[in-house]
Amino acid sequence: MFILLEQFLFTYHLYFQCILHGNISEAITENLLMKTVKLDIAKGYDDPAVVSFIDSFFSRHAGRLEEAGRILLKPNLLLAAPPERGITTHPLFVEAVINVLRKYTKSELILGDSPGANFGKYETVLNKTGMADLCAKHRIKTVRMEASAPKMKNGRVYAPAADEADIIINIAKLKTHSLTGLTLCVKNMFGLVPGNAKVGYHRAHPDDRELAYNIYDFFSMFEGRVLNLLDGITAHEGDGPSRGKPVHLGIMAASNDAVALDAAVTRLLGLDEDFCLTTLGAKRKGYDTSDIKADKPEGQFRIKIPVSKRVPVLPDFLKSWVSDRIFVKPFIISEKCIKCRLCVKSCPVDAIRSDDEFLIEPEKCIECFCCHEVCESDAVGMRRSFLHKVFVR
C-alpha cells in the first residue's frame, strides 16, 4: 500500500511539474514510462551506440532537463581503482552522459560520490578513476559528500548535495556484491550517505536482507528526482563489488524507475530477480515487478556470482545441522597488507585487530564484507568453511 501511494504521488508530482512548464505531452510520457526499462548492447565505450542509447533516453525527459537549474551526476566511485578493473563507472560512459546532457540543458552539472572508505582521500579516488581529468575537461565541479554537514530525513543522514540538485543522474556500475548479491541503480544511491555513516548501517543491520531493505528505503527518499543509467559494458563479476574480475557484457540500461531497471537487468543475467536484495526490499514494501516492460537484447549474458552467495543444495534433514557450519568469512592476507587501516575504519563491529599484523576476529565478524570491499591492495581474502567447500560449488 505504501509503495502504491508513493508511486501515485510521484506521478502526480511529474504531471504537475510538466504541466506547470507547458510540457503536457511529456507529463503523459512520464506516466507511460513508469516501470519501462531501456536495454541495449554496445561493443565498447567508443561504440556510437552508447551515445545513441543515452540520447534516446534523455529525449524522453527533455522538458525536465531543460528546466533544471543544477544536475548532480552520481557515478559509482567505490575506491581508487583504474577504469579497466570494472569497479567504478567508466569515465567514457560518464562523458557520453555529459555530452548528451549538453544537448538538452544549460544547467550547472556537478559530480560526486562518497567512496566506500577512502573518502578522506577523495582527490586520489577522482584521479585514479579518471573522473578528475574528465571533470576538468568539461569544467564540471566535483563535490565531496563529506564536505558539508549532513542533512537528515526520516531519521536517515545524507549529503546536502542531493537537495542542492533539481535532478540526480544516477550512473551506476553493473557489479556483483558479496552481501547484496548485485549492486545496480538502487544500491548506487547509497553513495549519498556521507563517510562513516555507511558503517552505521552495517552495524545496525548485520543481516544482509535487512541491510538491503534499508538501502532501498534510503533510495526511496530521492526517487522522484532520479534518472537512472547503468554501465554494464565492462561489468564486475565474482567476489564483487571490488575483489572480483572485470568482464565484458556490453549491457546498457536506463529507466526513470531504478527498481524496474535492477529487476530487468537481474533477469537478463539469468538470475532470479530476488538475487538482487534491494529489489527484494522494494517488493517487501509492495512493489510489483510483474508489469515491468523491458527491451530484450539478443545474446546470452551470464555472470559469476560471489562465493558468499552460492547456495548449497541439501536434503531437508541436513539443512538445520549444516546451516551454521557452511559459511564464508574474510581474512587478512598478511603479505599483501600495507597497513593502511581502511579495513579497520570500515568494520562496523570493531572485529579487526591492528597490532603487528592485522587480524579479523572470527567470533566478532558479522560477515558484512566491508573490509573486503574497501581494501585497495587486494589484501582481504575469503575463507570458506570445510562444509562450504564440500557442498557449495
C-alpha positions in Angstrom: 0.0 0.0 0.0 2.8 2.4 0.9 4.7 1.9 -2.4 1.4 2.4 -4.4 0.8 5.7 -2.6 4.4 6.7 -3.2 4.1 5.9 -6.9 0.8 7.9 -7.2 2.4 10.9 -5.5 5.5 10.6 -7.7 3.4 10.5 -10.9 1.2 13.4 -9.7 4.4 15.4 -9.0 5.7 14.8 -12.5 2.3 15.8 -14.0 2.3 19.0 -12.0 5.9 19.9 -12.9 5.5 19.2 -16.6 2.1 20.9 -16.9 3.4 23.9 -15.0 6.1 24.4 -17.7 3.7 23.6 -20.5 5.1 20.1 -21.2 1.7 18.3 -21.2 2.9 15.7 -23.7 5.9 15.0 -21.5 3.7 14.6 -18.5 1.8 11.9 -20.3 5.1 10.3 -21.5 6.5 10.2 -17.9 3.5 8.3 -16.7 3.7 5.8 -19.6 7.4 5.2 -18.8 6.9 4.1 -15.2 8.4 0.6 -15.0 9.7 0.8 -18.5 13.4 -0.2 -19.0 15.6 0.5 -22.0 18.2 -2.2 -22.5 20.7 -2.4 -25.3 24.2 -3.6 -26.0 27.5 -1.9 -27.1 30.7 -3.4 -28.4 32.7 -0.9 -26.3 32.8 2.6 -24.8 33.7 4.1 -28.2 30.7 2.4 -29.9 28.3 5.1 -31.3 25.5 3.0 -29.8 26.4 4.4 -26.4 25.6 8.0 -27.3 22.5 6.9 -29.3 21.2 4.9 -26.3 21.7 7.8 -23.8 20.2 10.3 -26.3 17.2 8.2 -26.8 16.6 8.0 -23.0 17.2 11.7 -22.3 15.0 12.8 -25.2 12.0 11.4 -23.2 12.9 13.8 -20.4 13.9 16.8 -22.4 11.5 19.2 -20.6 12.7 18.2 -17.1 16.3 18.5 -18.1 15.8 21.9 -19.8 14.1 23.3 -16.7 16.7 22.0 -14.2 19.0 24.6 -12.6 21.5 22.1 -11.3 22.1 18.4 -12.1 24.1 16.0 -9.9 25.9 13.3 -11.7 26.2 10.3 -9.3 28.6 7.6 -10.6 30.0 4.7 -8.7 33.3 5.7 -7.2 33.8 2.9 -4.7 37.5 3.2 -4.4 40.7 4.4 -6.1 40.8 2.0 -9.0 41.5 2.4 -12.7 38.5 2.1 -15.1 39.8 -1.2 -16.6 39.2 -3.1 -13.4 35.4 -2.6 -13.8 34.9 -1.4 -10.2 33.8 2.1 -10.9 31.6 3.7 -13.6 33.8 4.2 -16.7 34.7 7.8 -17.4 33.9 7.4 -21.1 30.4 6.3 -20.2 30.0 9.4 -17.9 31.5 11.6 -20.7 28.8 10.3 -23.1 26.2 11.3 -20.5 27.7 14.8 -20.2 27.9 15.3 -23.9 24.2 14.3 -24.4 23.1 16.4 -21.4 24.6 19.5 -23.0 22.2 18.9 -25.9 19.2 19.2 -23.7 20.1 21.6 -20.9 22.3 24.5 -19.9 22.0 23.7 -16.2 25.0 23.5 -13.9 26.5 20.0 -13.8 28.2 18.7 -10.7 29.7 15.3 -10.0 30.1 13.5 -6.7 30.1 10.3 -4.7 31.2 9.1 -1.3 33.7 6.3 -1.7 33.4 3.2 0.5 36.1 4.1 3.0 38.8 6.2 1.4 36.7 9.3 1.5 39.5 11.2 3.2 41.5 11.0 0.0 38.7 11.9 -2.4 41.1 13.5 -4.8 43.1 10.3 -5.1 39.8 8.5 -6.0 38.9 11.1 -8.6 42.3 10.9 -10.2 42.6 7.1 -10.3 39.1 6.6 -11.7 39.6 9.1 -14.4 36.9 11.5 -13.1 39.3 14.3 -12.3 40.5 14.7 -15.9 37.0 14.3 -17.2 35.6 17.0 -15.0 38.5 19.3 -15.7 37.9 18.8 -19.5 34.2 19.6 -19.2 34.5 22.3 -16.5 32.4 20.3 -14.1 32.6 20.9 -10.4 33.3 17.9 -8.2 31.6 17.7 -4.8 32.8 15.7 -1.8 29.8 14.3 0.1 31.5 14.8 3.4 32.4 18.5 2.8 29.3 19.9 4.4 27.3 19.0 7.5 24.9 16.1 6.6 21.1 16.6 6.4 18.5 14.3 7.9 15.2 12.9 6.6 13.1 10.1 8.1 15.9 9.5 10.6 18.5 9.0 7.8 21.5 11.2 7.2 22.5 12.1 3.6 24.8 14.6 1.8 23.2 18.0 1.2 24.4 17.8 -2.4 21.3 15.7 -3.1 19.0 18.5 -2.1 21.0 21.1 -4.0 20.3 19.4 -7.3 17.0 19.5 -9.2 17.7 16.2 -10.9 20.1 13.4 -9.9 21.5 11.4 -12.8 22.3 8.0 -11.2 25.1 6.4 -13.3 25.6 3.0 -11.7 28.0 0.2 -12.5 26.9 -3.4 -13.0 28.7 -5.4 -10.4 28.2 -8.5 -8.2 28.1 -7.8 -4.5 29.2 -10.3 -1.8 26.5 -9.0 0.6 23.6 -7.8 -1.5 24.0 -10.1 -4.5 24.2 -7.3 -7.1 24.9 -3.6 -6.9 23.0 -1.8 -9.5 21.0 1.5 -9.5 19.2 1.4 -6.2 22.4 0.4 -4.3 24.4 3.1 -6.1 22.4 5.8 -4.4 23.8 4.6 -1.1 26.8 6.8 -2.1 24.8 9.8 -0.9 25.3 8.6 2.6 28.4 10.5 3.7 31.5 8.9 5.2 31.4 6.7 8.2 27.6 6.9 8.4 27.6 4.0 5.9 29.3 1.9 8.6 26.4 2.6 10.9 24.0 0.9 8.5 26.1 -2.3 8.7 26.3 -2.1 12.4 22.5 -1.6 12.9 21.6 -4.1 10.2 24.1 -7.0 10.2 21.7 -9.3 8.3 22.2 -8.9 4.5 18.5 -8.7 3.7 17.7 -6.1 6.4 20.6 -4.0 5.2 19.4 -4.2 1.6 15.8 -3.3 2.7 17.2 -0.2 4.5 19.3 0.8 1.5 16.1 0.7 -0.6 14.3 2.8 2.0 17.1 5.3 1.8 17.0 5.4 -2.0 13.2 5.9 -2.0 13.7 9.3 -0.3 15.1 10.7 -3.6 13.2 8.5 -6.1 11.1 11.3 -7.7 14.2 13.3 -8.8 16.4 10.5 -10.2 17.0 9.4 -13.8 18.9 6.1 -13.8 21.6 4.8 -16.2 23.6 1.6 -15.8 27.1 1.0 -17.2 27.4 -2.8 -17.8 29.6 -2.6 -20.8 32.6 -3.7 -18.7 31.0 -5.3 -15.6 32.4 -6.8 -12.5 31.8 -10.5 -11.6 32.8 -12.9 -8.9 33.6 -11.6 -5.4 32.4 -8.0 -6.1 32.0 -5.2 -5.6 35.8 -4.8 -5.8 37.6 -8.1 -5.4 36.2 -9.8 -8.5 37.2 -9.6 -12.1 36.2 -7.3 -15.0 34.0 -9.0 -17.6 32.7 -7.6 -20.9 29.0 -7.8 -21.1 28.2 -4.8 -23.3 25.0 -4.1 -21.3 23.5 -0.6 -21.1 20.3 0.1 -19.2 18.2 3.2 -18.5 14.9 4.0 -16.7 13.2 6.6 -14.6 12.4 3.6 -12.3 15.5 2.2 -10.6 13.8 -0.9 -9.1 12.4 -1.8 -12.5 15.9 -1.4 -14.1 17.5 -3.5 -11.4 14.9 -6.3 -11.8 15.2 -6.3 -15.6 19.0 -6.5 -15.6 19.0 -9.2 -13.0 16.6 -11.3 -15.2 18.8 -10.5 -18.2 21.8 -12.1 -16.4 19.8 -15.3 -15.9 19.3 -14.8 -12.2 16.2 -14.7 -10.1 15.3 -11.0 -9.6 15.3 -11.5 -5.8 19.1 -12.3 -6.0 19.4 -8.5 -6.0 18.4 -8.0 -2.4 17.4 -4.3 -2.8 14.8 -5.5 -5.3 13.5 -7.9 -2.7 13.3 -4.9 -0.3 11.2 -3.0 -2.7 8.9 -5.9 -3.2 8.5 -6.2 0.6 7.2 -2.7 0.6 4.6 -3.6 -2.1 6.5 -3.0 -5.3 5.0 -5.2 -8.1 7.6 -6.4 -10.6 5.1 -8.4 -12.8 4.3 -5.4 -15.0 7.8 -4.3 -15.8 8.3 -3.6 -19.5 11.9 -4.1 -20.7 13.7 -4.5 -24.0 15.3 -7.9 -24.7 18.7 -7.5 -26.4 19.9 -10.6 -28.3 22.6 -12.7 -26.7 23.5 -14.7 -23.6 24.6 -12.6 -20.6 26.0 -14.6 -17.7 28.0 -13.5 -14.7 29.9 -15.4 -12.0 28.3 -14.8 -8.6 30.2 -14.2 -5.3 31.2 -17.3 -3.4 29.3 -15.9 -0.4 26.1 -16.1 -2.4 26.4 -19.6 -3.7 23.7 -21.7 -2.1 24.2 -25.4 -1.3 21.6 -27.9 -2.4 20.9 -30.1 0.6 18.3 -32.6 1.7 15.9 -31.3 4.3 17.2 -33.5 7.1 20.7 -32.0 6.8 19.7 -28.3 6.5 19.3 -27.5 10.2 22.5 -29.3 11.1 24.7 -27.9 8.3 23.4 -24.3 8.1 25.6 -22.9 10.8 28.6 -24.8 9.6 28.5 -23.5 6.0 30.0 -20.0 5.9 32.4 -17.7 4.2 34.5 -15.2 6.3 37.0 -12.6 5.3 40.7 -12.8 6.4 43.7 -10.6 6.1 46.4 -11.7 3.6 49.5 -10.5 5.6 52.0 -10.5 2.7 49.7 -8.1 0.7 48.6 -5.9 3.6 50.1 -2.3 3.5 48.5 -1.4 6.9 46.5 1.5 5.5 43.8 0.8 8.1 40.9 1.2 5.6 39.6 -2.2 6.8 39.7 -1.1 10.4 37.8 2.1 9.7 35.2 0.3 7.7 34.4 -2.5 10.1 31.1 -1.8 11.9 31.8 -4.1 14.8 35.5 -3.4 15.5 36.4 -7.0 14.6 39.8 -6.2 13.2 42.9 -6.1 15.5 45.7 -3.9 14.3 48.7 -5.0 16.2 52.0 -6.0 14.5 49.8 -7.9 12.0 46.2 -7.2 11.2 43.8 -9.9 12.2 40.0 -10.4 11.9 38.5 -11.9 15.0 36.1 -14.6 13.7 33.8 -14.6 16.7 33.2 -10.9 16.2 32.9 -10.9 12.4 29.3 -10.4 11.1 30.3 -11.3 7.5 29.3 -7.9 6.1 32.5 -8.0 3.9 33.1 -4.2 4.3 36.8 -4.9 4.8 36.8 -7.0 1.6 35.0 -4.2 -0.3 37.2 -1.3 0.6 40.7 -2.8 0.6 42.8 -1.2 -2.2 45.7 -3.7 -2.0 43.7 -6.9 -2.5 44.8 -8.0 1.0 41.4 -9.3 2.2 40.6 -12.8 1.1 37.6 -15.1 1.5 37.9 -18.2 3.7 35.4 -20.9 3.2 34.5 -23.4 5.9 35.2 -27.1 5.2 31.5 -27.9 4.6 31.1 -24.9 2.3 33.8 -26.4 0.2 32.1 -29.8 0.3 28.5 -28.6 -0.5 29.0 -25.4 -2.5 30.5 -25.4 -5.9 
